[in-house]
Each structure stands twice: as structure tokens, then as C-alpha cells.
Amino acid sequence: MSLLHLPSDATADQVAESLQTHGYAIVDELVSNEFMDRLYAETAPYIDATPYGTDSFLGQKTRRTGALIARSPVARELVMNPLAIATAGKFLAHASTFQLHLTQIISVEPGSPAQPLHQDQLAWDFFPFPDDYHIQCNLLWAMSDYTEEMGATRIVPNSQYGNREKTYTQADSLPAVMKRGSALFYTGKVFHGAGANVSNQIRRAINITYAVGWVRQEENQYISTPLEIARTLPEDLLKLMGYQTGCFALGYMRDFEDPMNAIREPAERRVVGIELTQKNAENDQSMAHMVAHLQRESL
């Protein structure tokens, strides 16, 4: 038995449906080898300087290299990949906004044992999110070929619902074998983990995760990306990094100002107002009631 694969021209609807049904989807060769060559050339010095993990979960023969927005213009392109953004938008459409949760190159070196199977959504202090509320849309981009011997990420298919208390073993999982440039999409609920690397090659993946806009990010994008670099980035990427409010007012700055004011010149600054919440209220009755109440209070 092998995991489900979709072609490189798969649509966001197809990927999102597979995430809902199976907890994952592999999209084959979504970017080129040349793209990955460029990304590696920009990030290799940072990878080489990254220390190994300090425990069995992080991997004592595994390096996890972050801050990719600041360190790699090519990585920024990957963060904004059209299929990834469209899929995250559909899969997390129940929230008012979604945001970049983390960027990380994971290098699993020879001799690294299998990682314990886990759910990524446990990062939020083990909060028991309901089965029907997805908090994340995750991707692992194959920076190298992904073979079982190299420690390809292992997935427990269809483990995303009603399995909070269940314990899975490696025998319950399947390797996400894929070629370089392919992408493994998976939910925050599905059980997964890096496989054991029994080869003589390094298995590298780029972990890019998107999360609903009202939760705290795992990688602090504001500290990871210095302000002088942030000011050079396009607005759509900045908003994805968190320079926007999540839901009604989460994340505003100073005097109820739009967080983009940290980037804008004084003449371009604006406040977070009722007009910004109206878009979120169009399909949300409870938000509509909140907006109506606030409008009455302001009279």
C-alpha cells in the first residue's frame, strides 16, 4: 500500500478535499530541480551552521533551520506558492484570516532514528481542538528526493478524526515517498513523523505551515525577520507573516492601528475600523451582530 499522489496541475479544491478526507495529499514535482538548487544555494551556509536537536523528538542527528523569510528570497517564493496559498485559503476558510505559522528546513542525517508519531496541533499547549475545526495547513517540500531509506516522513492515513487518545506505531504509518520538488500537504491533526534514515544521504525538506489568524505563530515572524528586511517585502507577504489583524481586532498596534503601520510611512497609516470587520461579517452572523452592536455604541 502506498500514499495518495496528485499531479502537479492539481487544483486547490482537489488538495483541500484530500486533506479533509485523508489528512494529507502528495503533489508530485510542484517546483523544479532548478528552483530547489537556487533555494539550497541561498540557505546552505545557514544549514551548515544550525545545531542538532537536543532530544529524540527534535532529532539529535537532525538540523532545523528557520528564519527563511529573512534568509532566502527564493524561500519567500515558496511561501507564496499559488497552490499552497489557495489550498490554505480553502482549507482554513472557516477563519477570518490565515497566517504563516513557521518556515524551517529539516535536514535528517544518516543514522537518525524515526521520530515519534505526533499531531502538529499539539503545539498549542495540547488544546483539544474539535474534530471539525482545522487549525493548520502544513507542507513539507522535498528539497532532496524522499525515499523510505532516507527517512521519508511517515503518515498514518485517515488518523485525523476522533483519534486523540489513540497510540499509533510505526507499523501503522506509510512513507511519503516523493521526488525532489514535490510537496506533502498534511493537516495539524493527522499523525506523522520523520522516518529513520538508514541511508548514507541527507533527507532535506522545507516545512512551511499556515495557521488560522487568531492563534500564536510557532516561529515568531517579527523577530525572525528584521524590520529593515520586512520593509522591503511585498504587502501580501507581510500580511501573511502577521502584519494584519486576525478576526476583529487581534494583533492591532498602539491606538487601535493597523499592524501594517509598523511598515508604512506616516502618511499611509490607518486605524483598524469597523469597515475592516465588515468583510469578515458577510458570511458570519455572530460577527454581523458584533459589528451592529459596535456601530450602535458609537452613535
LINTAGI-V746981 format. One record per residue. RES is the residue in three letters. SS is DSSP state (H for helix, E for strand, L for the rest). PSI is psi as a letter, one per 20 degrees, with the letter a starting at -180 (999 if undefined). Layout:
((RES	SS	PSI) (RES	SS	PSI))
//
This chain:
((MET	L	p) (SER	L	r) (LEU	L	r) (LEU	L	p) (HIS	E	q) (LEU	E	q) (PRO	L	r) (SER	L	i) (ASP	L	j) (ALA	L	q) (THR	L	r) (ALA	H	h) (ASP	H	g) (GLN	H	g) (VAL	H	g) (ALA	H	h) (GLU	H	g) (SER	H	h) (LEU	H	g) (GLN	H	g) (THR	H	g) (HIS	H	i) (GLY	L	i) (TYR	E	r) (ALA	E	p) (ILE	E	p) (VAL	E	o) (ASP	L	p) (GLU	L	l) (LEU	L	h) (VAL	L	r) (SER	L	r) (ASN	H	h) (GLU	H	h) (PHE	H	g) (MET	H	h) (ASP	H	g) (ARG	H	g) (LEU	H	g) (TYR	H	h) (ALA	H	h) (GLU	H	h) (THR	H	i) (ALA	H	g) (PRO	H	h) (TYR	H	h) (ILE	H	g) (ASP	H	h) (ALA	H	i) (THR	L	p) (PRO	L	r) (TYR	E	r) (GLY	L	r) (THR	L	i) (ASP	L	r) (SER	L	h) (PHE	L	g) (LEU	L	h) (GLY	L	o) (GLN	L	i) (LYS	L	k) (THR	E	p) (ARG	E	p) (ARG	E	o) (THR	E	o) (GLY	L	b) (ALA	L	k) (LEU	H	h) (ILE	H	g) (ALA	H	h) (ARG	H	i) (SER	L	o) (PRO	H	h) (VAL	H	h) (ALA	H	h) (ARG	H	h) (GLU	H	h) (LEU	H	h) (VAL	H	h) (MET	L	j) (ASN	L	p) (PRO	H	g) (LEU	H	h) (ALA	H	g) (ILE	H	g) (ALA	H	g) (THR	H	g) (ALA	H	g) (GLY	H	h) (LYS	H	g) (PHE	H	h) (LEU	L	k) (ALA	L	i) (HIS	L	i) (ALA	L	q) (SER	L	h) (THR	L	r) (PHE	E	r) (GLN	E	r) (LEU	E	p) (HIS	E	g) (LEU	E	q) (THR	E	p) (GLN	E	p) (ILE	E	p) (ILE	E	o) (SER	E	o) (VAL	E	o) (GLU	L	r) (PRO	L	p) (GLY	L	i) (SER	L	p) (PRO	L	r) (ALA	L	q) (GLN	L	q) (PRO	L	p) (LEU	L	p) (HIS	E	r) (GLN	L	p) (ASP	H	h) (GLN	H	i) (LEU	H	i) (ALA	H	h) (TRP	L	l) (ASP	L	k) (PHE	L	k) (PHE	L	p) (PRO	L	m) (PHE	L	q) (PRO	L	q) (ASP	L	h) (ASP	L	j) (TYR	L	o) (HIS	L	p) (ILE	L	h) (GLN	E	q) (CYS	E	o) (ASN	E	q) (LEU	E	q) (LEU	E	o) (TRP	E	p) (ALA	E	o) (MET	L	h) (SER	L	r) (ASP	L	q) (TYR	E	o) (THR	L	r) (GLU	L	h) (GLU	L	h) (MET	L	i) (GLY	L	k) (ALA	L	q) (THR	L	p) (ARG	E	p) (ILE	E	q) (VAL	L	n) (PRO	L	q) (ASN	L	k) (SER	L	j) (GLN	L	i) (TYR	L	p) (GLY	L	k) (ASN	L	k) (ARG	L	h) (GLU	L	i) (LYS	L	q) (THR	L	p) (TYR	L	q) (THR	L	r) (GLN	H	h) (ALA	H	h) (ASP	H	i) (SER	L	r) (LEU	E	q) (PRO	E	p) (ALA	L	m) (VAL	L	p) (MET	E	r) (LYS	L	q) (ARG	L	p) (GLY	L	i) (SER	L	r) (ALA	E	p) (LEU	E	o) (PHE	E	p) (TYR	E	q) (THR	E	r) (GLY	L	i) (LYS	L	h) (VAL	L	q) (PHE	L	p) (HIS	E	r) (GLY	E	q) (ALA	L	q) (GLY	L	r) (ALA	L	p) (ASN	L	o) (VAL	L	j) (SER	L	a) (ASN	L	k) (GLN	L	q) (ILE	L	p) (ARG	E	o) (ARG	E	p) (ALA	E	q) (ILE	E	o) (ASN	E	o) (ILE	E	p) (THR	E	p) (TYR	E	q) (ALA	E	r) (VAL	E	q) (GLY	L	i) (TRP	L	j) (VAL	L	r) (ARG	L	p) (GLN	L	q) (GLU	L	g) (GLU	L	p) (ASN	L	o) (GLN	H	h) (TYR	H	h) (ILE	H	h) (SER	H	h) (THR	L	o) (PRO	L	q) (LEU	H	h) (GLU	H	h) (ILE	H	g) (ALA	H	h) (ARG	L	i) (THR	L	i) (LEU	L	q) (PRO	L	q) (GLU	H	h) (ASP	H	h) (LEU	H	g) (LEU	H	g) (LYS	H	g) (LEU	H	h) (MET	H	i) (GLY	L	j) (TYR	L	l) (GLN	L	r) (THR	L	q) (GLY	E	p) (CYS	L	c) (PHE	L	g) (ALA	L	j) (LEU	E	p) (GLY	L	j) (TYR	L	r) (MET	E	q) (ARG	L	d) (ASP	L	l) (PHE	L	l) (GLU	E	q) (ASP	L	p) (PRO	H	i) (MET	H	i) (ASN	H	i) (ALA	H	h) (ILE	L	h) (ARG	L	q) (GLU	L	q) (PRO	H	h) (ALA	H	i) (GLU	H	i) (ARG	L	q) (ARG	L	r) (VAL	E	r) (VAL	L	o) (GLY	L	r) (ILE	H	h) (GLU	H	h) (LEU	H	h) (THR	H	i) (GLN	H	h) (LYS	H	g) (ASN	H	h) (ALA	H	i) (GLU	L	g) (ASN	L	k) (ASP	L	o) (GLN	H	g) (SER	H	h) (MET	H	h) (ALA	H	g) (HIS	H	h) (MET	H	g) (VAL	H	g) (ALA	H	g) (HIS	H	g) (LEU	H	h) (GLN	H	g) (ARG	H	g) (GLU	H	h) (SER	L	i) (LEU	L	999))
//
